[in-house]
């Protein structure tokens, strides 16, 4: 009982520490250390290392300067200028995996001008910029200090040429447009013409490869109304294919070509759209010659008929 009373009494006396018996004010405990530090500074009992004030002032000015550059958006320029001056300017860009993408185009895309700092270069931004180039499917960018960038590309593959209106574009097998056609470098690729031709091209081209003797003479695959195909041959003949049953139509054409050399004749088109008949259209010149022959034959028949009557 006595011990318990003693501890309780101690707790009751603790609040009296805020003031003494004379009524003088005493600082709370958390503020006493601060007060003692200020008194020590004022009386000279704390000694600082020489030039501490100068260093503190410079640190304050530097912090203020960096804060101002950050607010004004100049921190990147400052970092680039200082690191370039220190010998980290980009001097070499090594590109691998590129066939259609030139190194000059990559330099221009990244905005490298000989003063760009390798330290200040943002790899993620560089990768994003290069991936936006037409032929780039995937890209990896790596810094090699003190002044080299290594760029590894995976390029898209051109499957064919798509003509839409008067425009020509290179397309992938999926039908995605890669870039406009600028030269004759890809003239050996198949040409697909018309609306929706780019998306249906790969499937039809694979099916049509079953007839190589005819496919090697195809100059263009023309999509008609988004439903079927016409073939334009290198000699100008048009083959009109049906929407369905391509195999039947091509079998008919192959038989006629093998037996009658149909595609070497002076014709303009072969219509295979109807299952029960094949229609052949002559060229204007052939049609004119045929008309002359028919007229001569008609005259001959009339003359023979008149001679029989006599």
Secondary structure, DSSP 8 states (H G I E B T S, - for coil): -HHHHHHHHHHHHGGGGGB-TT--B---HHHHHHHHHHHHHHHT-S---TTHHHHHHHHHHHHHHHHHHHHHT-HHHHHHHHHIIIIIB--EEEEES-SSS-HHHHHHHHT--S--BTTT--HHHHHHHHHTSTTEEEEEEEEETTTEEEEEEEE----EEEEETTEEEEE-TTS-EEEE--SSTTTTSEEEESTTHHHHHHHHHHHHTT-HHHHTTEEEEEEETTTEEEEEETTS-EEE--SS-HHHHHHHHHHHHHHH-GGGSSEEEEE--SSS--EEEE-HHHHHHHHHHHHHHHHHHHHHHHHHH-
